[in-house]
């Protein structure tokens, strides 16, 4: 007798207060275990749910290996950008963000292999995500910013992926940003419009996903693409204390859409420390 039939019989009979006697295959197919003329169901046709046996729920997804790798390194902010509708960018860690009504398309295919979580498309330069967060990293505070980017052929020469800069009195610019344009890729820290430090490199190839990380350890800025360090610069520039929102996909000053990112973004994370080369390589590998 098959183990499945035996299990079903055991469940049914034990529920009725009966003992289970093992039946051979002949008895099941043509003997006392056969269906009666009155239409009794063959025990082999009884579903597990009818017998009180639960089956695995295929709708329950296994935890993302990539998300687990990110969470293990304790980000202060983390958004998977997997929403299919609405205006809220739900945070896995930290505060939720707000999608703009225009210029955003949700539900694009995500970057993580084998993970159904989706990505966000910035369609025309009008889209943005606003995040009222504590991501200022004043003075020489260390931090890291991580994101997957897929620039469109329509992406401008300089496209703001992250902007946490503020234009103050007399045009003073303060804060940090990351730009992925079709001319260059930059990670910048601004103390004023004339005092900044920048680690930059060539543009990311369009129409392809790239893992981008910018780190600052208190003395050196580094920029990584696909787990490879592509730029590095020492700096003593201290960022003035300030408070403003973190803007994704658009310049925070709302100057124009000329320098807005166009393409797909996925898996945004911010850390209050500098990620190591090994951590960045592990994150990249987890997505593959």
C-alpha positions in Angstrom: 0.0 0.0 0.0 1.4 3.5 -0.9 2.5 5.6 2.0 0.1 8.4 0.9 -2.9 6.1 1.2 -1.8 4.7 4.5 -1.4 8.3 5.8 -4.9 9.3 4.7 -6.4 6.1 6.2 -4.6 6.7 9.5 -5.9 10.3 9.7 -9.5 9.3 8.8 -9.7 6.3 11.1 -7.9 7.9 14.1 -10.4 10.8 13.8 -13.2 8.3 14.2 -11.6 6.6 17.2 -10.6 3.5 15.1 -7.4 1.5 14.9 -5.7 1.2 11.6 -5.1 -2.3 10.2 -2.7 -2.6 7.3 -4.4 -3.7 4.1 -2.6 -5.3 1.2 -3.0 -3.9 -2.3 -5.4 -6.6 -3.3 -7.8 -5.8 -0.5 -7.7 -2.1 -1.5 -8.4 -2.7 -5.2 -11.0 -5.4 -5.1 -11.7 -6.6 -1.5 -13.2 -5.1 1.5 -11.5 -1.7 0.8 -13.2 -1.3 -2.6 -16.0 1.3 -3.1 -19.5 0.1 -2.3 -22.4 0.1 -4.8 -23.9 3.0 -2.8 -21.1 5.3 -4.2 -18.7 5.4 -1.3 -15.6 7.3 -2.4 -12.3 5.4 -2.9 -9.9 6.5 -0.2 -7.3 7.3 -2.8 -9.7 10.1 -4.1 -9.9 11.9 -0.8 -8.0 15.2 -0.9 -5.5 16.0 1.8 -7.7 19.0 2.9 -10.7 16.7 3.3 -8.6 14.4 5.4 -7.3 17.2 7.6 -3.8 17.2 6.2 -2.3 20.5 5.3 -0.1 21.0 2.2 2.6 23.7 1.7 1.2 27.0 0.6 2.8 27.8 -2.7 1.8 31.5 -2.4 4.2 32.0 0.6 7.5 33.1 -0.9 10.8 32.1 0.6 12.7 35.0 2.1 14.8 36.9 -0.5 18.5 35.9 -0.2 19.4 39.4 -1.4 17.2 41.1 1.2 18.6 38.8 3.9 22.1 39.9 2.9 21.2 43.6 3.1 19.4 43.2 6.5 22.4 41.3 7.9 24.5 44.5 7.5 22.0 46.6 9.4 20.9 49.4 7.0 19.3 52.5 8.6 17.0 52.8 5.6 15.9 50.1 3.1 13.2 50.2 0.4 12.6 47.3 -1.9 10.3 49.3 -4.2 8.1 46.3 -4.9 4.7 48.1 -4.8 2.3 47.4 -7.7 -0.1 50.3 -6.9 -0.5 53.4 -4.6 1.8 56.3 -3.7 3.6 54.8 -0.7 7.1 53.4 -1.0 7.0 51.0 1.9 10.2 50.7 4.0 11.7 47.4 5.0 13.7 49.4 7.4 13.1 53.0 8.4 10.5 55.5 7.2 8.2 55.0 4.2 8.6 57.3 1.2 6.1 58.9 -1.2 5.9 58.2 -4.9 5.1 61.2 -7.1 1.8 61.0 -9.0 3.5 61.8 -12.4 6.6 60.2 -14.0 6.5 56.9 -12.0 5.5 53.5 -13.2 5.4 50.7 -10.6 5.7 46.9 -11.2 8.7 46.8 -13.5 10.7 43.5 -13.5 13.0 43.5 -10.6 16.8 42.9 -10.6 17.0 40.0 -8.1 17.2 36.6 -9.8 14.4 34.3 -8.6 12.7 37.0 -6.6 9.2 38.3 -7.7 9.7 41.6 -6.0 9.4 44.4 -8.6 11.2 47.6 -9.4 10.2 51.3 -10.2 10.6 53.0 -13.6 11.2 56.8 -13.8 9.6 57.5 -17.1 10.1 61.1 -18.2 12.1 63.2 -15.8 9.0 64.2 -13.7 9.1 61.3 -11.3 10.6 61.2 -7.8 10.4 59.5 -4.4 10.5 61.8 -1.4 11.8 60.4 1.9 11.7 62.5 5.1 14.6 60.8 6.7 17.7 61.4 8.9 20.2 60.8 6.1 22.2 64.1 6.4 25.5 62.6 7.8 26.9 65.9 9.0 30.6 66.7 9.5 32.7 63.7 8.7 30.1 61.1 9.6 30.6 57.8 7.7 27.8 56.4 5.6 27.0 54.3 2.5 24.3 54.4 -0.1 23.4 51.4 -2.3 21.1 51.0 -5.2 20.5 49.0 -8.4 20.2 51.2 -11.5 19.1 50.5 -15.1 19.6 53.7 -17.1 17.3 54.3 -20.1 18.8 55.5 -23.4 16.7 58.6 -22.7 18.6 59.2 -19.4 20.3 62.7 -19.4 24.0 63.4 -19.2 23.7 63.9 -15.4 20.8 62.1 -13.8 20.1 62.4 -10.0 19.6 59.0 -8.4 20.0 60.3 -4.8 19.9 64.0 -3.9 20.3 65.1 -0.3 21.7 68.5 -1.0 20.2 71.8 -0.1 20.5 75.2 -1.8 20.7 77.9 1.0 21.5 81.6 1.1 23.5 83.0 -1.8 23.3 79.7 -3.7 25.2 77.7 -1.0 25.0 74.0 -1.7 25.3 71.5 1.1 24.9 67.8 1.5 25.6 64.7 -0.7 24.3 63.2 -3.9 24.8 60.4 -6.4 24.3 60.9 -10.2 24.1 58.2 -12.9 24.0 59.9 -16.2 24.7 58.9 -19.7 27.9 60.9 -19.5 29.3 60.2 -16.0 28.6 58.6 -12.6 29.4 60.7 -9.6 29.3 60.4 -5.8 29.5 63.9 -4.3 29.7 65.7 -0.9 29.1 69.4 -0.8 30.1 71.8 2.1 29.3 74.8 -0.1 28.9 75.6 -3.8 32.7 76.1 -4.0 33.8 73.4 -1.6 33.0 69.8 -2.5 34.6 66.4 -2.9 33.7 64.0 -5.7 34.5 60.4 -6.7 33.4 59.8 -10.3 33.9 57.5 -13.2 32.4 56.7 -16.7 28.7 56.3 -17.3 26.9 53.0 -16.7 25.9 51.2 -19.8 22.2 51.8 -20.7 19.5 49.1 -20.7 21.4 46.9 -18.2 21.2 46.6 -14.4 24.2 47.8 -12.4 24.8 47.5 -8.6 26.0 51.0 -7.4 27.4 51.8 -4.0 28.9 55.0 -2.6 30.8 54.9 0.7 32.5 57.4 2.9 34.5 56.3 6.0 35.3 59.7 7.4 38.4 60.2 5.3 37.9 58.6 1.9 35.0 58.5 -0.6 34.7 55.4 -2.8 32.4 54.5 -5.6 31.6 50.9 -6.7 29.9 49.5 -9.8 29.0 45.8 -9.9 31.3 45.1 -6.9 34.3 46.8 -8.5 35.8 49.9 -7.0 35.7 52.4 -9.9 36.7 55.7 -8.1 38.3 56.7 -4.8 39.2 60.1 -3.3 40.4 61.3 0.1 38.7 64.3 1.5 38.5 66.5 4.7 35.4 68.4 3.6 32.9 68.5 6.5 29.2 68.8 5.7 27.3 71.5 7.6 24.5 70.4 9.8 21.2 70.7 8.0 17.8 69.0 7.6 16.0 68.2 4.4 14.3 65.3 2.5 16.1 62.7 0.6 15.0 62.8 -3.0 15.2 59.7 -5.3 15.3 60.1 -9.1 15.1 63.9 -9.2 17.0 66.9 -8.0 15.8 67.9 -4.6 15.7 71.6 -5.3 13.0 71.0 -8.0 15.0 73.2 -10.3 13.9 71.3 -13.5 13.6 67.9 -14.9 16.8 68.4 -17.0 18.9 66.4 -14.6 16.4 63.8 -13.5 17.2 60.1 -13.8 15.3 58.2 -16.4 15.3 54.4 -16.1 14.6 51.7 -13.5 15.7 51.7 -9.8 15.5 48.8 -7.3 16.6 47.9 -3.8 17.7 51.2 -2.2 19.6 51.1 1.1 21.4 53.6 3.3 23.8 52.8 6.1 25.4 54.8 8.9 28.8 53.2 8.2 31.1 52.5 5.3 30.4 49.1 3.8 33.6 47.1 3.2 34.7 45.6 -0.2 33.7 42.2 1.1 30.2 43.3 2.1 29.6 44.9 -1.2 30.8 41.8 -3.1 28.5 39.7 -1.0 25.5 41.9 -1.8 26.2 41.7 -5.5 26.7 37.9 -5.4 23.4 37.5 -3.5 21.5 39.1 -6.3 22.9 36.7 -8.9 
